Amino acid sequence: MVINKKTMKRGLLPYLFLLLIMLGVFYFFNVLNQKVNVLNYNEFIDVINNGEIEELTLVPRERAKTYEVEGKLKDYAENETFFARLPMSEEVMKRLVEASEVQDFTFETEADPESSSLLLIIVNVLPFVLVIGAAFFLVSKQVAGNKSSMDFGKSKARLSSDKNKVTFKDVAGLKEEKEEVSELIDFLKNPKRFQKLGARIPKGVLLYGPPGTGKTLLARAVAGEANVPFYYISGSDFVELFVGVGASRVRDMFQQAKRTAPCLIFIDEIDAVGRQRGTGLGGGHDEREQTLNQLLTEMDGFGTNEGIIIIAATNRPDVLDPALLRPGRFDRQVTVSLPDVKGREEILRVHARNKVLKENVTLENIAKRTPGYSGADLENLLNEAALLAVRRNKDAIGMSEIDEASDRVLMGPAKTSKKYSESDRKLVAYHESGHAVLGLKLNNASTVHKVTIIPRGGAGGYNMMLPSEEKICSTKTDLLEQITGLLAGRVAEEVVFGEITTGAENDFSKATKIARSMVTEYGMSDLGPIQLEQQEGSVFLGRDYNKSRNFSNEVAHEIDTEMRKIIDACYQKAQKILKENRKLLDLIANTLLEYETLTKEQIDYLVENGHMPDDGEEVPLEEMSLTKLKEIAKENGIKGYSKMNKAELMKELENEDSSKELDK
């Protein structure tokens, strides 16, 4: 660690000054509490003659030709002393020495203080030095405070360093987006090539898309590839309590950028300062609006900012002011969307560089099993898998760790210690089996990849249903079969137990949203191809609070009727399929009660053969239920197995297998 001496001295000065003040106060109070009796020459002679002196100190003063005498009398209090001034002569000194010998009191002499030049300087000069030093310290602090207040309007944009340089090699899955911004790099490297044909490079590029898709990473890669100064700042760094500070910071940021042009300025979360002006409720803010006005002027006003390119990122392009998005400002808008299966595989390869994976782990399969994951989600998935592998004392990351990590990311950690009654377990097993049967029997339904009755988060169990192939658009049949599959859990409860529970709450929420969208947005009902509502998103109060619906009460009633028709038809279809496949429903539910978790391969084997793999076939410990693990632990004579959770049992059984191998 490097210690800055100037900073250290500046930090010690206040404490030194405080110490001097405390010493002065201490001395002052001591002086006040001290009682000094001043004696004249005759009174002092009487005291000596009466033998009342207890101790005596004599200080000669050569200039004044006197002796200064201090001391205590026998009847004095502890804080009481006397002082006398005597003529300097041999007779006085002789008398004092004789008295000390006869009366036996303490007699001391000190040198003349004025005879020491160093002491004289300290006594006469030091007070002035302390006063001047204190004044200098206070003035310097005041000047420093004024200087920081003068810097209040300075830009907080920071210049990136080359330590953590990012290039396009570090950005995976954004092929089209990288092509869009590659022109910026060509312009920054060779601007004459564009100017020769009269081309003008975009002044601003707006990157927008869901969180975690790599907008900030893409901007850093542009700066790394162009090898030009890269200033980065957050939109919230402009907005302050005092009106006008944000506008001042915008001006200062562009002034700094002009000195180092050509350069890049990256504004992250620009919606913090670029929201629509004049929206009133939820949007009106004088400081933010003045800052936005200054930003608009700097980007495309009377001033020229040649060689300065602004890249901004946001998750909410819908709330940005239209003046920001017009040509001449943010000329180019790039949508950074969630990656497809190929993009996810490329992203996984980037994040798997420093991970130790087992041979049976294929990133292609992981990419297929993670639709809807962003780049940040995929990085978190591999990191969680690595943490699990370390926790399980493994040398490499296997598919079991990746499966568990995927479940953790989606639903949270498994609650293996939570106790459920046998009736609850059976109810959850049939509920999840109902979803699985519909997934197997519907042609356009999603593929069942995993079914479990181990509780996670707020769910007693769940089905991992993934699309067989990723589509841009969904057909009416696809949506109807999605609703049918969502209703299958409730239908299974009703068919098997003749009773319904609260377990289908989340299924109903999803099914209702799909049905309402079919009626009001997609035109997939008897109401015809009319859009009555827009897709729900984050509400911007200043714009959306007073928005009224554009249909009558009669149409609202028809919307409810059409939704009910869709839900009822799907419910009846689910009932019909489950009643026709009751044996398959019972088979999957009973197998779930025994194994607790079934993978796609196990479900396929179960449907084809009517039973799980024989005992001779090896089943990984991770895929066994807690009940099965306890049975094996009991057979192997492991003590305390009944109180162990699944992870502890797996560890004990793995150690048991290792010891057997050593014995062999």
N, C-alpha and C positions, 0 to 999 in steps of 0.2 A: 504494500500500500504506500503510495506516494503522499507525503505530508507537505502541504504548502505552508512555508514558513510565514509568509505575509498573512495568510488566513489565520494561522495559529496565534500570531502576535495580536492581530486585530481582535481575536476572540478572548485573549487574556486581559486586554486593557480594561474592560468594564469590571472584571473581578478585582484587579489591582486597585482601581479607583475606589471600589466599594470597601476594600480592606483598609485603605488609608482613612476613609471616612469613619469606619468603625473604630480604628485606633484613636482618631481625634476625639470622638465622642467619649470613648473609654477614659482617655486622659482628662478630658474636660470634667467628667463627673467625679473623677478621683480628686481633682483640684478643688471642686466645690465641696466635697465631703471632708477635706483636710482643714483642720483648725490650726492657725498659726498665730502665736502671741509674739508681738514685737516688743523687745526689751531695749531700754536705753543703756548707756554705759554703767551708770550707777546701779540700776536694777540688776544688771548682769553680775557686777562685783558682789552685791549682796547675796545673790544666788550661790556664787562660788564660796563665799565665806560661810554660808549656812550649810554647805555640803548637800544641796538639793539636786545636783546634776546626776543624771543616770547615764547619758551618752552625749558625746559632743563631736561635731565635725567642723573643721576649720578650712576655709578656702581663702587664700591670699589674693588680693587684687592689687597688682603692681601699679597700674595706672592711677588708681584712686588712693594708694598708700593706706589701705585699710584691710582689716580681716573681716570676712563674713562668717558668722558663727551660727550653726544650726544644731539643734539637739532636743533632748527630752528631759523633763524633770521627773522625779520619782513619783509625784502625785498626779502626773498627767494621764489623761485617757489614751486609748490606743491610737486614735487619729489626731492627737494633739501634739504640737511641737512649738518651739520658740525660735526666734531669729533676732540676732543682734549684730551691730556693726561696730568694730573696735579699731582704734588707731593702730597702725602697723609700727611696732617697736619691739626691741629685745626684751624690755621690761614686761610687756604684756605676754609675750610668748613664754618667758621664764615663769611667770606666775601661773599660766595655764598648765604647763608641764608639771610644776610642783603640786598643783592642786590635784591633777590626775593621779600622781603617785601616792599622795596622802589619802585621798577619798576613794581611790580605786574605781573610777568610772571609765567607760570606753572613750578613748580620745583618738580621733583620726584626722589626718590632714590630706588635702587634695591639691593637685597642681592648679595653677592659674589657668582657667579655660581660654583666656585671651592669648596665652602664650602659644597655643596650637593653631596654626593657620588653617589646617583641615577642618577642625571643629568650628573655627570662626566662619569658614565658608558655609558649612552645613547649617549652622544656626541662622546666618543672615541671608543665605541665598536659597536654601531648600524651600521655604514657604512660598517664595515667588515662583520657583520652578513648578511646584505642585499646583498653584493657582493657574499659571499659564497653561500647563498640561491639561488640566481639567477643562479649561475654556476651549482649547484646541480640539479636545475630544468631542465636546458637545457640538461645536461648530461643524466638525467633519461628519458627525452623524446626521446633522441637519441637512448638509449638502448632499450626502448619500441618499437621504430620503427624498429630497427634491429631485435628484437625478432619476430615481426609480419611478417617481410619479410622472416625470417627463417621458419615460419609456412606456407608459401605460398604453399609448396608442400604437406602439410598434407591433409589427407582425409577429405571430407565433409560429410561422412556417419554419420547419426545420429542414436542413439540407441533409439528404441521405448520404451515408458513407459507403465505401466499397467493401466493408468487412462482410456484410451479409448480402452480397450482390446476387440478384435473381435474374435468370435468363429464361428464354422460351423453353429450354430443356427441362426446367423445373415446373413448367405449366403443362399439365396433361388434360386431354379431353376437351380442349377449346380450340379446335382447328380453325373453324370459320371466324371465330372472334379474334384469333391471332392474325389471321389474314387481313381483317379489317383495320387493325391498328398497326400493321407492318408498314403501311404507307407513311405513318408518322415518323418511323425510324428512318426510312429512306429520305424523307424530306430533311430531317435534322442532320443526316450525314452528308447529303448532296442536294442542297436547296436549289442550286442553279439549274439542275436538270428539270425541275418543275417550273421554275420561273421562265425558262426559255420558251415554253409553249403557252405561257400566260396562265398556268394553273395556280390556284390558291389552295394551300393546304387548309383543312378544317381548323378553325380556331379553338374549338372545343369538342371533346368526345365524351358523351354521357354513357356510362356503363350501368345498366340496371338489370335486376333479376333477384331471385330469392336469396336469402342469407346463406353464406357458406359456399357459394358457387365459384368463388375465385376472382371477384372483381378487383380487390386490392392487390392480390397476387399478380394479376395481369398487368396492372398499372406499374408495379415494381419491375416486372419483366421488360416492359417497354423502355423504362429508364436504363435498365441494365444492358439491353441490347443497343440502345442509341449511344450509350457512354457520354451522356450530357448531364449537367446539374439537374437534380430532381428534388424539388421542394414538395413536402407533404404536410398537410394540415387537415384538421377536422372541422366540419361546419360549425360545431359548437364553440370552437376557439374564437370565432368572430364575435359572438353575441355576449355582451356584458350588461351590467346593471345600468351604466351611464350611456345615454343616447349619444351617438356620434363616434364612440370608440371603435365599433365594428367597421364603420366606413373608413376610419383612419387606418386601421390595420389592413384593409383591402388595398388602399393606396400604397402603403409601405411595402406590402407583399409584391406588388407589381413593380415598384421602384427597385427592390432587390433583384427581382427576376430580370429586369432590363439590363442590369450591370453584368449578368452572366449569360445573357442570351447568346445562342439558342438554348432553351431549357424547357423543362416540363414542370407544371404545377399540378399536384394531385390533391383534390378536395374530397375527402371521404365524408359520407353521410351529408351530402349537400342539401338534403331536404330540411336540415336543421336551420338553414339560413335562406333557402330558396323557395319557401312556400308561397302560395298565391297571396298577393297583396289585396288589401281591402275586403277580406273575407269576414271581418268582424269576429263573431263568436268562434273561439278556437284557433283563430289565425291572426287577429290584429295585434301588432306589436311594433311600436315606432322604431325601436332600435334595430330589429330584424329587417324591417322594410327599408330603412335607410342603408343598412349594410347591403341588401340586395340591389338597391338602386345604384350604389357605387360599383358593385360587381358588374352590373349590366353596362355601366358607362365604361369601365375599364376594358371589358371584353370587346365591345363594338360601339364606341362612342366617337368623340372628336379626336381623342388621342390615338396614337398608333402603338401597337405592341407587337412589332415584328419579331418573329422567332420565338414567341412564347405560346406554348400549346397547353391548354388546360384539359385535364382528365378528371372527371367527377364520377362518383359512385353513389348509388342510392337503392334502397329497396322499395321506395314509394314514388315512382315517377308520376303517379296520378295527382299528387298534391303540389307539384312544382309549378311555378309561375309560367304562363305561356311565353312571356318575353324571354325567358331563359332558353326555350327550346326552338326559337326561330332561327333561320339561317343567318349566319354571321356571328352567332354565339356558340351554342352547342349544335354545330352543323350536323354532326354524325351521332346517331344513337345506336348503341350496340346492346342487344339483349343477351345477357349471360344466363342461359337457362340451365336446368338440371341436366347432367350428362346422361347419354344413352348407354346401352350395355357396352359398346366399344369404348366410349369415353371413360366409363367406370373402371374398365380393365386397365386402361392406361394410367388412370389416377392411382389405382391400387399398386401398379408396378413402381410408381414414383415413391409411394409411402412404404413400400416393402423393401426398399434398398437396404435399410439397416436392420431388418427383421430376419430372424432365423426361422424358416418355415420347414415343415416336414415335407417329404417327397410326395405324399398323397394330397397335398394342398395345391389346388390349381386356382389361380386368380380368375380365370375365365368363369369357373363355376360360381365363385363368390360374386362376380359382377352380375351374373344372371339372377342371383338370389337377392339382389339389393336394388330393385327398381325404386325410384323416388329418392335415393340417397344423394346428397350433395357431396362435393369434394371434402368438406369439413367432416361430414358424417362418416365417410369412408376412412379418413385418417383416424378418427376417433374409434372406429370399429377395430382396426388393426392394433391400435394402442391398447384398447381394452383386452383384446385377445392376448397381447404380450404380457399384460399384468396378470391375467389368469394363469398363463403358463408358468410365470415365476412363482405365483402363489401355490401352484400344484407341483413345484419342484421339477419341472420338465426342462429338457435341454432345447426344445424347439416348439414352435407353435403348430398345433394340429387342428384338424377340422372341428374337433369337439370344443376347443377353446373359441374358435371363430363362431360356431353355432351359439355358444353361450354368450359371447360378446354381442352378437346380433340381437339376441333376446333381451340382453341388458339395455342396449341402446333403444330398442322399441318399447319395452314394457317395464324395465327396471329389474333388479336382482330377484332371483327365485326365493320364495319364502318357504324353504324346505322345513323349517322348524314349526311352522304354523299348523295347528292341529285342526282337522276337519272330521266331522262325524261321517260314518259310512254312508248314510243316506245322502249327505251333501256331495260326497265324492261320486256316488252313482248318478246323481242328478247332473253334475258338471260333465261327467263322462258321456252321458247320452246327449246333452246339449251340444258338446263339441263334436260328437259323432254325427249328429244331424247335419252340421255344416260340412263335415267331411263327405258324407254320402251324396249330398247335393253337388259338391265339387267334383265328385267322381262321375255322376250320372248326367249332368248338364253338359252339352257339347261346347257351349261358348263360355262356360264358367272358368274361373281361375283355377289353376292347378294346386292341389293340396301338397304342401311341402313339409309341413310339420303340424302335429296335433299333440297337445299336452294338457294335463289336468293339474299341473304344478302351478300354484297361484303366483302371479307376478303383478306388482302394482296393485290396482284395485280390482283386477280380474281373477276369477277362480281358475281359469284356464283360457287357452286361446288357440285359434287356428291360424297358421301362416299360409295365406292363399296368395299365390303369385301368378300373374298373367303368363300364359304360354308363350306369347310374343308381345312385344311392346308396340302399341298402336298410337297414332296421332289422334284419330277420331274413334268414337265408340258408336256402334249401331244400337238401334232400339232393342234388338234381341239381347245384345250384351248387357244393357242397362237393366232389362227385365230379369235376366238371369242373376245379375248381381243382387237385386232386391230379393229374389227367391232364395238365394243362398244365405242372405242375411236373416231372413225369417225362419230358416230351417231349425235354428236352435230352439226357438219357442215352440215350433210345431212338434219337434221331437219330444219335448217335455209333455205336451198335451197328448200325443199319441201313446206314449209309454206309461205315464203316471196319471193321466187324466186330470192333471193339475198344472197351473202355470205359476211362474215365479218372476222375480224382479231381475233375473240374470240377463234378460235380453234388452235392457235399457239402451245400451250403446248401439246394438244392432238396429233397433227401431229408429234411433236418431239418424244413422247413416241412410237407412232405407227411405225415410221420410224426405231427406234432403234430395236424394236422387229422384224420387217421384215428383217432388215439387219442381225441380229443375226441368224434368221432362215436359211438364205441363206449361210452365211459365217462361222458360228460356229456349228450349230446344224444339218446341212445336210438335211434340210427339204424343198428342192426344186429340180427342174429338173437337177441341177448340180451334184446331188448325194451326198453320205456321205463323203464329203471332208471338212476339216477345213481349211479355207483360211485365217482367222483372229483369233486372240485370244481375250478373253474378255477384254474390256477396263478397265484400272485401272490407278492409279497414275503413271505418267511417271517418271522414274529415269534417269535424263539427261545423266549421265556418261555411261549408258548402252543402253538406248533406243533411243538416239538422232539420231544415224546413222543407225538404223535398217531399212532395206528395205522390201517392201512387197514381198511376195513369190508367186505372180501370175502376168501374163502378162496383157497387155492392153486389149486384146481380152476377157480374163476372167473377167476383171473389167467391160467391157461392158455387159457381160452376167449377172454379179451380179446385175447391175442396172436394166436390163430387168426383172430378176426374182423378184426383189423387187417391181417393178411397177406392175407386174402381181398379186402379193399378195395383194398390196394396192388396186388395181382396183377391184379385186374380192370381197374384204371385203366391199368396198364402194358400189358396186352394191347390195350386200346382205343387207346392212343397208338401202338403198333406198327402197328395196322391202318390208322389215319388217315394216318400218315406214309408207309407203303408205297403207299397209294392215291394220295397226292399227292406222289410223289417228284419230279415235274417242278417243282412249285411250290417244294419244298424246295431243289432245286438252283438254281432261278432266284433266290430270295432270298439264298442263301448266296453265289453268284457275284457278285451285285450288291453284297453287303456287303463282299466282298473288294476290290472296286473303289472303293466310296464310303465304306466304314468305318462310316457312320452313315446310317440311313434314318428319316425321320419318317413319321407316319401318312399324310399326303397322298401321299408318295412311294411308300409300300407299297401304298396303294389304286390309284395310277396303274400301278404295276408289275403288280399282280394283274389289272387290267382290260386292260392293253395288252401285257403280256408283255415290256416293256422300259422303261427310264427315259426321261425327256423327251429329245427330239432335241437335237442340238448347237445348233440355232438358238434353242432355248428357253433363256433366261437362268437359270442356277443360281447362287445366292449362294455366295460364297467360303466362308462358314461351313459349308456343307453338303457341300463337296468334301473328298475324302480327301487325306491328306498326299502320296500318290503322284501324284494328279491335279494338286495344286498345284505340285509339283516339275516336272511336265511342262510346265505353263503357264509357270513361271518360266524353264525352259530355252528355250522358244520365244521369250520376250521378252528373252533375253540377260541375265538377272540373274546377277551374279557371286556365287559362293559359295552358291548355292541348295541344294546337296546337304548342307551342314552346318546349314541353318536348320531350326527347328522350325515347326509350323503357324502359330503366332501371328506369327512373324517373316516368313514367306512371305506371309501375308495382308496385313501392313503394307506390304511391298515392292510387292506387286501393286496395292494401293490407290493408292500413290504413283505407280506407273507409269501407271495409268488417269488420275490427276489431271493428270500432265504431258502426256499425249496430248490431254486436253481443252483445256489451255492452248495447245498448239501449234495446235489447230484455230482 
